[in-house]
């Protein structure tokens, strides 16, 4: 309940939350800086120690020089660190207090330090109604701190010293001291780190280095995780910012409870805290918010956030509590170093949890609101110029409902569903703009005046009542002159020879009442602290950053009112609920009057069709997305838009396919494609554009069956087969069963070389022969390989063979191509080789006939592929036990061996077959190729196979040798989602992660094993005489026979 309320308020008022948290973090930073300055953080040196360099020469120092005429001339000391040694150094100690009757008691406390009046034992002081100023003699830095201790011990009636360490706050206004302190601290820290490194064991240093590297790796993972959620930078940056804020809050809290902070200990332990805890919780919360509503326009963002916190909030808090509990145990251990770190880490996690459900949720809400505005703007850009849809634009882009007024007689416009990230308010845009303009102008005016006053600050601070020194020490110019006149007289009496006096104005020590529960001073002190914080340079920078971000963010927010026209609602009934129902019914009726579903199930517009000239004008303006389908179709029929260019013109592939179907139907005179007999919907056409197919009109679903499992090289695989031939999958499955029962298939890869054979010509036969001889030399081979290998990271030329026909030279390049089938890769390399031969190798008389001269040979039966191989050359073998042959295959070994010799060997030879010494390997290869996104035309050479069977010890030994399996696991049809899924089924999708080419080689082995299973089952069916019976049963059912589409001839 607490978490949901916290998240609800943060998401409802995100700007307020971000600003408040940022201001608190800035205040924490300033306070932490002051703690470090005062020595509260052990850097190895404190600010107080640094001040001992020249504590007296503060920025309030004045130097008086006595002129010849006896007058003293006072001026500001420009060189704070160079005061003459023989100068008389005096100090003004000032008290602010409301009780005049206690003044003399205060003055008596400093009798041993003050400058006394002439011939008296009384301190020289000057006072008015609210303050006392005591003139002190020269004080060393140690006596100054003793002075503060003495002031702290003042305990008079109704008065006490208000300890605020003014001397530190005043002196830090000196830039010279700040720079010195920072430089000294940096030097000390570097010295300590270097000394610690030298004294630390090398193993500890290595562990610490690993910790820092791991921490940066965690940061990188954070950005990658957020990128998967749709944010490239901002959400990850906000998570890191939130962690930094938690760190600042934790350090302040630990210091508040009196624990020392050791930066050296924190620097060692923080990386391991970041690695151990990680940033999974913001990612989990973000994913929950995004998943709470699949459609970002469905629910208000605040509801999505609250639902996500309700689902995952307790899980996140539980993890935080578990981690904090472990750290508390570590804090209680008493181990030096671990104790301090665990306290800080526990507070860090506590504040991080709080900021996750406030600061991070606020920024996440802003991010989602901006995304929603962009999405609505995208929808608007499509519909804003369509007159027919202007009435329903608002309902398309906004799903929030409005709440009408209950006042019957009131008629006023309502901004429906506008959600303001500043809260649910109806604010006029002019009011917001005016407020922003005023605030921005004031902010820049103040900063401009502040910047412009610095160059004009006078050096003579005695003449300026607004000078920085006197404003800080609260001394009026008249008081200064009175004090200086008094000092002039005293120096003449006490030290007549002194001609130079250094006057230092010490900080103000404040006394206040302690018995009153409330005083004006407390309020003034709070206001002073707030004013000081606001004037701090860091706070100014934060305010500037917040202002700039606010202006940029509101540029998005103002888009809401720019493209949404407020709907005027006239309230005429007392019952607001019934009125809303009537309004919704009216919108529905108006919409249905011109929207209806066409044959494809899409909503179409039945408004008047524009003329061809008007449509052509819209097309030239790039507004084709605003035209109706019928208008696009008319432009296509009139040759204004080429049919093949519809995807490019419409930028909507599925709509282009639908219009092309109508175009072909009307051109061919049939309406077949305007029905859903050939499906086209719900297909990812973006994948096939420019890659797989052109002029797309749909897709043909092919049944995919699975055979197996089949044990291939001791790994079980299922074989996906896309086929329309009955019994094929069942037959292959039977072969798999017999093989598995006998121990599986063993395969070997003999060769992996894709080829391309260009044809080139030379003027004479002798010239052709000379080039062939050069190609056969080592020098020629190396030159060709260098030119070829430069075209690809994966293609590597293995060998070059050539042959001559007349003056034509046919060169066969054999290349490894990784996991790609490789035809395009090889062609690119061959083209480059031929260019290099002409330009660089001295064969400028060579004429390229064709990049492919059919000497490859691709997609055609060829003996060269059968002999030399192409693609992957694989051999698969299995030994089937005689008992399995009888029980599963229903035949015997000898009959199988005889059938294989008579049919696959002798029969194919009699037919003059090339590579066709098998029963039906093309059946298996084609079914697998179609299912796995391979090139079906390459079944011609990929199905080259010789099946051999032998009887060994009564068992059947069967092998298939396939020298030219051309497959790949990347490119081509493998990019399509269904085909990729089936490659995943085999475990060979995409490139191999470590060894290029292994996935394609594994696929070729599986195909060879599947062919072996198919060969075994079909030959067994032929041996047993079951072939015709099984086909008649499974492939020729009368229920599956289609009725003729032609009408029968009537009887006479």
N, C-alpha and C positions, 0 to 999 in steps of 0.2 A: 504494500500500500504506500509506504513512504517513497520507495523507488519510483513508482508510477506517478505519484504527485510531483516529485522532483523533476522527472523527465518531462512531464506534461507542461510544467511551468517553463522549463528551459526551452522546449520546442515551441511554446506559444510566444515567448518573448526572447527570441535568440539574440537580437542585437543588444538588449539590456544585459543579458547574461554575459555575453562576450566582453562588453565594455567594463562591467563590474569586476569580472575575474581579472581582466588585464590591468585595471587600476590597482587591485589588491596585490597582484604579482609585482607590479612596479614599486608599490610601497614596500613590499617585502624585500625587494632588491635594494632599495635605498637604505632600509634599516639594516640589512646584512652588510652593506658597504660601510655604514657607520660603526657596526660592531667590529668589522675588520680594522677600521681606522683606529678604534680605541684599543686594539689589542685583544679583542674577545676571541678572535680566530688566530690560532697559533701558526703564523707564517714564519716564525723564527725571529720576528722583529715587530715592534708595536709603533704606533704613531707617536705615542708619548716619548718614546726613546728617540725617534727621529727628530722631534722638536728640540731636543737638547742641543742641536747644532747651533741654533741662534734663536732661542725662544723670545728674547727681548725685542728683536727686530721684527715685530709683527707689522701688519699693514697699517696699523694706526699710529706708526711712529712719526714724530715731528722733530725736526732739527732747527734749533734757533741759533742764529749767528749774530754776534754783537758788532755793530758797525762802528766806524770811527767817531761818529757823532754821539755814540752811546745808546742808540736805539737798537732794539732787538728785532730781527727780521725772521719770522717763522715760515717754514715751508715744509712740504711733504718730503720725506726721505725717499728719493728715487732708488738709491742702491741700498736695498734692505740688509745686505750682508757686508756692508763696509761702513762701519761707524768708527770714528777716530777713538783711539784708546784713551786719550786725555780728556774726552768729553765727559760732562756731567750727565749721568743717565738717571732719569727720574721716571716714576711710574704712577699713573693715576689708577687707583682702585675704586670702583664705583659700586654702590649698593642701591638697590631699589627696595623700598619698604614703606608701609603706610603709617608708621608710628614714629612721630618726631621725638617723643619722650624717651625713646630707647637709643637715640643717636649717639649720645655720649658713651653709653656702655659699649657700643660697637667700636667707637674710636679708641677706647682704652685698651681694646684687645690687641692693638697694633703699635703700642708705644715703642717696642724694641725694633720695629721695622720702618716707622714713618719718618718723614722729614719734619723736624720740629721747628716751631716758631722761634724767632730770635729771643735769646735770653729767657726761654721758658722750656718747660718739659711737656708741652702740649703738642699733639700732632697737628700738622697743618692740614686742614680739610676745608672743603667748600660744600655747602649744602643748600638745598631748596626744600619745597614742601614734600617732594616725593622721593628724593634721592640724596645720598651722601657721597662725596668724592674725596678720598684720602690720598695725599701725596706720599708715596713710598720711596725710599732710597733704592739704590741699585740692588737688584735681586738676581741671584744665580738661578739656573733652571731647577735645581733641587729645592731651593727655598720657595720657588713658586708652587711646587707641589705640596710642600709643607704648609704654605699659606692656604691652599685649598683645604687641607686636612683641618687646619685651625678654624676655617670658616664653617666647615661641616659640623664642628662640635658646638657651634653657637646654639644655645638653648636658653633664650630669655622668654619671658612670659608672653604667651600668645604668638611667638615668632619661632620659625624654624627655617633652616636653609633648604631651598628647593634644588636638589642635586640634578643638574642637567648637563654637566660637563661643558659649560659654556666656553671654557678656554680652548677646548678642542674644536668646538663648532666655529668659534670665531677665527681661529688660526687657519682652519682649512680653507677659508676663503682666499688665502694667499696662494696663487697658482704656483709660485716657486716651491712652496713647501709640499703641495700636492704632487708635483712632478718628482721632487726629491723622494717623497715617501713611496710613490709607485716604483721609481727606479730602484730604490734600495730594497723594497720587498721583492721585486722581480729578481734582482741579483742574488738575494738571500735564498729564494726558492730554488733558483738554478743551482746554487752551491750545494744546497741540501740534497737535491735530487742527484746531482753528480756524486756526492759523497755516499749517498745511499746505494747508488748503482755500484760504486767501487767496493762497498762493503758487503754487497749481496751476492749470494751464490748464483752462478750462471744458470742453474736450473730454475731458480725462482724468477730470474729475469725472463727466461724463455716462457715460463708459465704466464707471467704478466703480459708479455707480448702477445701470446696466443689469446689471452683474454680480451685485449684491445682489438685484435683482428676479428675475433668472434663477435664482439659488440658491433663493429662496423658491418659485418656480414648480416647480423640481425637487423640493422637499419636498412640494408639493401633488400632483405626479404620483406620488410614492412612495406617498402615502396612497391615491390613486385606484387604483394598480396592486395594492396589497395588498387593497383592497376587492374587486377582481375575483377575488382568490384566496380570499375568504371571511373576511378580517380587517378590521374597520372601523377599528381603532385600534392594537391592541397590537403587531402585527408591525412596522408602520411605526415606531412609537415605539421599539421595540427596535433597529431598524436605526440610527436616529439616536443612541440611547444607545451602541451599539457604536462608531459613528463618533466620538463624544465621548471614549469610553475610549481609542480608538486615538490621538486627538489628545493626550491627557494622557500616554500612554506615549511617544509620539514626542517631545514636548517634554522629558521627563525624559531620554530617551536622547541627544538632541542636546546637552543640557546636560552629561551625563556625559562625553561626548567633548570637552568644552571649547569648544563653539561658543556664541557669544552668541545670544540670542534677542531679536529686535526685533519687538515686537507690531505696530508700525505697518506693517512689511513684510508680516507675516502677514495683517493685516486687509485689505490690498489684494489679496492673491493667493488666499486661501482660497476666496472665492466662485467664482473661475474654476476652481479644482481641483474643487469640488463639482459645477459644471455640466459640466465635461469628463468626469470619471470617472462621475458619476451613481450611481444605486443599482440598476442592472439586475442585478447579480450576486446580491444576496439574492432578488430576484424570480425570477430564473432557477432558483436552488437550491430555492426554495419550490415553484415549479411542478413541478420535477422530482420532489420528494418526494411531492407530491399525485398526480402522474401515475404514480408507480411502482406504485401499487396502486389501481385504480379504486374498489374497495370498501374502505373504511377498516377494516373488521373482518376482512379477509382475512389480513393478515400483521401481525406485531408492528411497532410503529412504528420500532423500531431497525433492522429489516431494510429498511423503506422508505427510511429515511435513508441507510443504507449503500449501497443500490442506487442512490439518486439521486446520492450523492457519487461512486460508481464511474462513473456515466454522464457527469456534468457537472463533476466536480471538477477534472479536468485542464484542461478548457476555461476554467473560472474562474481557476485558478492561472496558466494561460498568459496570460490577459488582464492579471492583476496583474503578472506578470513583465515583460510588454511595457511597461506603463505605468511601472513602477519603473525599467526600463532607460532610458527616455526622460528620466526625472527625474534619474537618475545622470549622464547626459550634460549636463544642465543644471547640475548641481552642479559638474561639472568645467569649466564654461565660464569661471569666474573673473569673471563679470559681477557687480558689486556688487548686492546685493538678490536677484537671481535665484539666486545660489549658495546663500544661506542658505535661501531658500524651498524650493528643490528638495531640499535635504537633509531638511528637516522633512517635506515632502510624501512623499518616498520612504519614510521611516519610518512615516508615517501609513498609507500603503497596505500596507506590510508587516504592521503590527499589525492593520489592518483585515482582511486576508486570514486571519490567525491567529484573530482573534475570530469571523470568519464561520463557520469550521469548528469552533468550540468554543462560545463564548457564544451566538451566534445559533441554532445547531443545538440547543443545550440548551433555549432558550426555545421554539423551534419544536416540539420534542418535547413539552414541557409543554402547549403550545397544542393539539396534535393529541390528546394524551392526554385533555385536558378535553373536547374535541369528541367523542371516542370514548365517554367516560362519559355525556355528554348523549345521544348516539345510542342507547346501550344502555338508558339510563333511559327514553327514548321508546318503545322496543320493549317494555320491561318494563311500562310503564303500560297497554299494550293487552292484554297476556296475563296479568298477574299475578292477575286475578280469575277466570280460566278454569281450572277444576280439571283439565280434560282435557289442557291444554297445560303444566301446571306441571312435568311431568317432562322436558319438552324445552325449557323456557325457557333453561336454561343453554347448551344446544347452539345455540340461535338467536342468543343475545347474545354468546357467546364461541366463537371458533374456534381458540384456542390449545389445544394438547394437553398432557396431564399426563404426567409420567414417574414411574411407580410405583416403589416400593422393591423391591430384589432380595431382601429378607428375606422368606422364605416364611411364617414364623410370625408376622410382625408385621402387626397390623391397626390402621390409623390413618387418620383422615380426611385428605383432600388437597384443597387449594384449587386447582381446575383452572384453569389458564390465567390466573391473576391476575398481571398484570405491574405491579410496583411501580416508580415512577419513581425511587425511591432505589436501585434495583438489584433483582436477582432474589432476593428473600428472602421467607420465610414468617414474618411477624412478627405476633404477636397484637395485635389492635386495642387491648386494654386496656393493653398495654405501651407502645404508641405514645401513647395518651391520657395515661397516667401521666407519661411522659417529657415530653410537651408541657406538661402542667400544672405540673410542677416547674420546668422551664426558664422558663416564662412568669412564674410566681410570683417566682422569684429575680430575674429581670430587672426586674420592676416594683418589687420591694422595694429593690433597689440604687438604682434611679433615684429612688424616693420618699425614701430616706434622703439621697441626694445633694442633692435639691431642698430637703429640710427643714433641712439643716445650714447653708445660706447665711444665713438670717435671724438665726441665733443665733451667728454668729461675732462674738466680742467685739472691741471696738476696741482694748483693751489687749492687744496681742500678747505682751507680756512675761510674761503670766501663763498662757498657754496653750501647752502643748507640742505641740499638734496644729494650731497656726495655720499658715496657708498660707506665710507668710514664712519661718518657722524650719524648716518641713519642707523647703522648697526649698533654703535655704542650709546646712542640716545643722548648725545650732548649737543646742545644748541650752540650756534656760533658765538653768541654773546657770552655764554658760560666759558667757552674756550678762551676768549680774549681776557675775561676777568682772571682766569687761572694763570694765563701767561703773564699778565701784568703783575700778579702776585709773585710769580716765580722770578720775574725780573728784579723786583725789589729784594727778594731773598737771596738771589745769587750775588747781588751787589754787597749784601751784608755778610754772607757766609763765605763766598768764594769770589772776591773781586777780580781775580786774575782769569777766571773762567770766561772764555769768549765763545764757547759753543756748548749747547745743552741739547741732549737727546731726550725727548719726552715720549714715553710709550703709554698708550691708552690700553689698560688691561681689560679683559672681558667683564661683563656685568654679572655680578652675583645677586641673585634674587632671594629675598626673604618674604615669606607669606604666612598668613594665619593658619594655625593647625587645628583649632577647636571648632571652627565653623564648618558645618557639613557642606555648605555650598558657598562659593565666592565668585565674584566677577572675574578674578584673576584666572581661575580654572578655565572659564569659558574663553578668556582672551588667550590663554596659553594654548588651548585646543585650536582656536582660529589661527594663531600664529604658526602652529605646527602644520596645519592644513595649507596655509598660504605658502609656507616654505616648501612643502612637498609639491605643490602645483608649479612653483617657480623653478623646481629642479630641472636641469637640462634633460635628464632621462625621461621625466614625466612629459616635458614639452614634446619630445620626439614621439612618445607614445600617442599623445593627443593628435599630432600631425598625421601619423600613420593611420589612426582610427578614422580621422576625418577623410583622408584620401580613399580608404577602403569603403567608407560609407557612401561617398559620392559615386564610386565605381559600381557598388552594389545597387544603389538606387537607380542607376541607368538601366539595369535589368528590370527593377520593380515597376518603373514608370511605363514599361512596355505593356503592362497589363491593361492600363487604361487607354493606351493608344490604339490597340487593335481590337478592343472589346467595346462595343457600343452598348451602353446601359439599356436594358429592356424596360420600357415603360409599362408598369402594371397598374391598372386601375382597379381599385378594390371596391366591389359593389355589393358584396354580401357580408353578412355578419360572421358567418362561419368560415374561418380562414382555411380549414382543412378541405371543405367542399370546393372552395375557390381554387385551391391548388390542383384538385382533381380535374376541374373544368379546364384550367390552363393547360395541363398535361394532355388532356384529350384533344384540345384545340390544336396543339402543336402536332400531335400524332395524326390527326385527320388531315391537316394541311400538308404534312410530309407525305402521307400515303397517296395523296391526290396526284402526285407526279412521280412517285417512286414505285417501281414494281420489279419483280424478279424475272430475268430472262431465262432462256433455255439452259444456261450454264449455272443457274443458281445465284447469279450476281445481281445486285441492285442496279438497275439501269434507269436512265432518265428519259421520260417520254415527252419532254418538251419539244418545241419546234426545232427542226434541224436547220442549221445555218446553211447558207449557200456555199458553193464551192469557192467562190472568190473570197468570202468572209473567212472561211476556214483556212484558205491559203495565206491570208494576211496574218491570222493568228499563228500559223505555222512559222512564218518568217520572223515573227517577233519572239519565237521560242516559247509560246504558250500552248503547246500541244497537249500538255497535261490537263488543261481546262476544257478540252473538247470532248465530246461524247464519242463512244465507240463507233457509232454509225457515221459520224462525221470523218473520223480517221479512216474508216473503211472506204468511204466515197473518194477521199483523197488518194487512197491506194489504188482503187479501181480506175481512177483517172490519171494514173502514173505520176501523181504529184509526190508520192512517197514510195520508194522502192520497197517491195515486200521484204527483201532481206535486211532492210535498215530499220524495221519497226522497233526493235529493241533499243537501238541508239536514239531514235527520235522520241520514244515514249519514256525511256528510262524505267520501264516496268516490264520485265521479261514475260511474265505470265499474261499480262494484258496483250502484249505483242503477239504471243502465240494464239490467243483467242481470236484476235482480229485477223491474223493470217489464215486461220482455219475458215473463217467466214469468206475471206477473199478467194481462197482456192475453191470453196464450195460453189460460189457464184460464178467463178470462171469456168469450172468444169460442168456446171449445170446440174449438180447433185447436191443434196443437203446432208450427205453422210457425215462430214466433219463438223456440222453444226449440231450434232447430237453428241452424247457422251460415250458412244461406242468405243471411240479411241480416246482414252482419258488424257487430260492435260493438267488438271488442277493439282495443287499441293506437291509440286516438284521444284527442286532447287535449280532453276534454269541459269542462275548466275554462274554456277560452276562450269556449265558446258559452253558458255559464250566464249568464242575465241579459242576453244580448246578441243571440244569433242564433236560438235555438230553445228550446222547452219540451217537456216530456214526451218526452224523447229515447229512442228505442229502437234506435238504430244510425245507420248512414250508408249511402248508396247510392253505390257507386263508379261514376263515369262516365268513359269513356275520354277522354283528352285527347290530341289530335293537334296537330301544329305545321305551319303553312304558312309558306312563305317561304324565304329572307329577302325582305323587301319594303323597297324604298328609299323612305322617307317623309321628305320635306324633307332629302334628302341624308344621312340616317342609316338604316342597315340595322336592321331589327327582325324577329324571328320571332314569328309570331302563334299563341298557344296557344288551341286551340278544343276545348271540352268538348261532345261531341255523340255521338248514337247513330245519326245519319243517314250512311249510307255515301256516298262520293263527295264529300261536302261539303268535307272538308279537301283532298282531291286536286284538286277543281275550283278552290278558292281558290288553291292552290299554283300551278296552271297560269296563273291570272290574274296572280299575282305575277311569274312568270317572264316573261310578255309585257311587263309594265310595266317590270321592271328592264332588259330588253333595249332599252327605248325611252327610258330616262333617269329613271324613277322617278315618284313622285307628289308633287305640290305641294299643300299645304293652306293655308287661311286660316281664322282664327277670327273670326266676325262678331259674336258676342254671347256673354256668359257671365252669365246671370241665372236663378236658381232662383225659382220663384213659389209663392205660397200665396194662395188666394182665399176668405176667410171670408164668411159671410153674416150680416148684422145687420138688425134691423128697427126701425122707428120708428112712432109712433102714426098719423101722417098722411103722405100723399104729399108735401105741401109741405115737411114737416119733413125727409123723406128727400132731396128735391131740394136743400134748403138745405145739408145735410151734404155732398152730392156736390159742390156748388159750392165749399164751403169746402175740400174735399180738393184741388180743382183749383187753388187759389190758392197763391202762393208761401209765404204764412204757414202755411197748412195743411200743405204739403209739408215745411217745415222742422220744424214741431212733431212731425209723424209720424216724420221721420227721427231726430230727437233721442231720442225714446222707443224707437225700434227699435234704433238703434246702441248703446244703453247695455247691451244684453243679451249682447253677444259681442265678442271681439277681432277676429274675422274677418268677421262678417256686416255688410255695409254696404248700406243701402237705396238703390236706384238710382232707382226710379220707383214711382208709385202710380196705378193706373187703376181706374175704378169704372163700374158700370152699374146701372140700376134696373129692378126688376120688381115693380110695385105698390108696397107699402111696404117691400119688401126692398131692401137695398143690398148689392151684391156688390163687394168691393174686392180688386183683384189687386195684391199686393205683389211687386215684382221686386227680387231681392237677389243680390249676389255673396257666395259662401260659401267662398272659399279652395279648399283641396284636398279638402274634404268634398263629398259629393253635396248635403247641406245641408237636407233636408226638416225634420229635427228642429230645426236651427238657426233656420230661417225660422219654423217654428211657434212657437217660444219667443218670437221677436221680435214676431210678430203678436199673440200673446196679451197681451204687455205693452202694445202699442199700444192695444188695445181697452180694457184696464183704465185706461190713462191718459186715453183719450177720455172714459170715464164719470166718473172721479173728478176730473180736473184741467182738462179742456178744455170742460166745460159740457154734455156730451152724456149727462147722467144718465138721460134717457128712452130711451136706446139699449138694445136687447135683443139679446144675442148668440144667434143661432140655432145656428150651428156654426162651429168654427174653420176647417173646410174646407167650402166651399159648392159644390164642383165647378167653380169658376170658375178653378181653377189652370191646367190640369186634370191630375190625377195618375192614371196607370195606366188611362186610358180614352182612346179615340179622340176627338179634339176639334179643331175647326177653329182654335180660338184658339192652340193650340200650333203648328199648321202655319203660322199667319199671324204671330203675335207671337213665337213661339219660346219655348223653355223649357229650362233647362240650358245646354249648349254648342251654339251654332249654327255648324256647320262646313261648308265647301265644299272638295271635293277634285277635282283634275283631273289628267289624263294624256293624252299624245299618243302613240298606238301607231303605229309605222311600218307601212306597208302590207305590207312583206315579212314583218314579225313576225306580222301578222294572218293571212297565208297559211300561214307555216311552223309557227307555234305554235298559233294558234286554228283553223286549218283552214277558213277562210272568207274572204270579201272584205269590204271596207269598206262598199260600198253596201248589201249585204244586211243588214249589222249595223244600219246607220242606219234602213233601212226597217222592220226587225223592232222596233226600239226605239220608233219612232213608232206603229206599229200595235198593239203589245202594251202597252208601258208607259204610253203617253200616251192614245191613243184607247180602248184596251180598259179601262183603269182609269176613264176618264171615263164610259164607258158603264155601268160598274158602280156609279157614284156614290161612288167611293173618295175618302177624305180622307187625303192624305199617303201614299197607296199607289201612287205612280207609279214603280214599280220592279219588278224581276224577283223578287228574294228577299232583300232587305236584312235582314229579320227573322231569316233563317237565320244570317247572319254575326253579327249583333248578339247573338242569344241564345247562340250558342256561346261568344262572347267574354265575355259577361256572367257566365255560369255559371263559366267558368274563372277569372275575375278577381275573383270575390266581389262582383259588382254585384247589384242587385235585379232578378231575372228578370221581375217583373211590369211593370217600367218599360220592357220591350222594346216594349210597346204604342205609347208615344209616341216612344221613342228610335229606333225603326225607320222613323219618318217620313222618306221619301226620294223625291226625283225624280231619275231618271237621264236625262241628255241626251247624245245622240251627234250628231256632225257630221263630214262629210267635208271636210277642209281640205287642199288640195294633194295629194289621194290618200291622206292619212293619216287615221287615226281619232282625233278629239278627243272625249274622254268626260269628263263631270263628274257628280258626285253632290252634291246639296245636302241636308243633314240639319239642320233647324232646332232639334231638341229632343233632343239626346243627353244623357242624365242619368247622369253617372258621378262617382265620387269615388275617391280613393286612400287615404282614412283612414275608419275607422268601418265599421259593418255587417259584411258578410262578408269585408272585406279584412283583418280581424284574424286570420282562420284561417290556419294555417301553410302549407297547400298553395297557397291563393290568394295569400298574400303572396309565396311563392316565384315564382309566375308573374308577379306585378307586378314583382318584381326582374328577371325575364327581360326585361321591356320597359324597365327602368330608371326606373320611376315609382312605386316603393313609398313609402308614407308621405307626409308633407308635404315640400314643396320646401324645401331648406335655406336659401335666400336670398330667393326670390320666392314668397310664398304664392299657391297656385292654379296654378302652372306645371305641376305633375305631372298634375293632373286635366285641364288643357287639352291637354297632350301626349297623354294617353290618348284623349281625344275625337278628336284628329286621326288617331291610329293606327286607331281604329275606322272612321272615315270612309274612310281609305285601304283598309282591309281590305274594306269594303263595295264599293268601286269595283272591287277585284280580283275579288270574287265576282260582281258584276253583269257584268263583262266576260266572264268564263269561261262563265257560264250562258247569256247571250245568244248567245255563239259556238256553244255546243253546240246550242241550239235552231235557230240558222241552218243549221248543218251536219246537223241531224237525228240527233245523237248522244245525245240525252238518255235516251231509253228504253233504248237499247242499253247505255249505261254503268250505268244503274241496275239493269238485269237482271243485269249481270255482277258488280257490286260490292255490291249491296244486296238481292238476292233469291236468294242461293245456297241450295240445298236443304240443305246441311250446317248452315246457320245457322237453319233453320226449326225452332222448338220443337215437340215432340210434345205433342198435346193432353193436358191433365191429366184430362179426362173420359173415362170408359170408353165404348167404342163400343156401339151398339145391336146386340144379337145378332140374327142372321138367323133367320127362322122356317123 
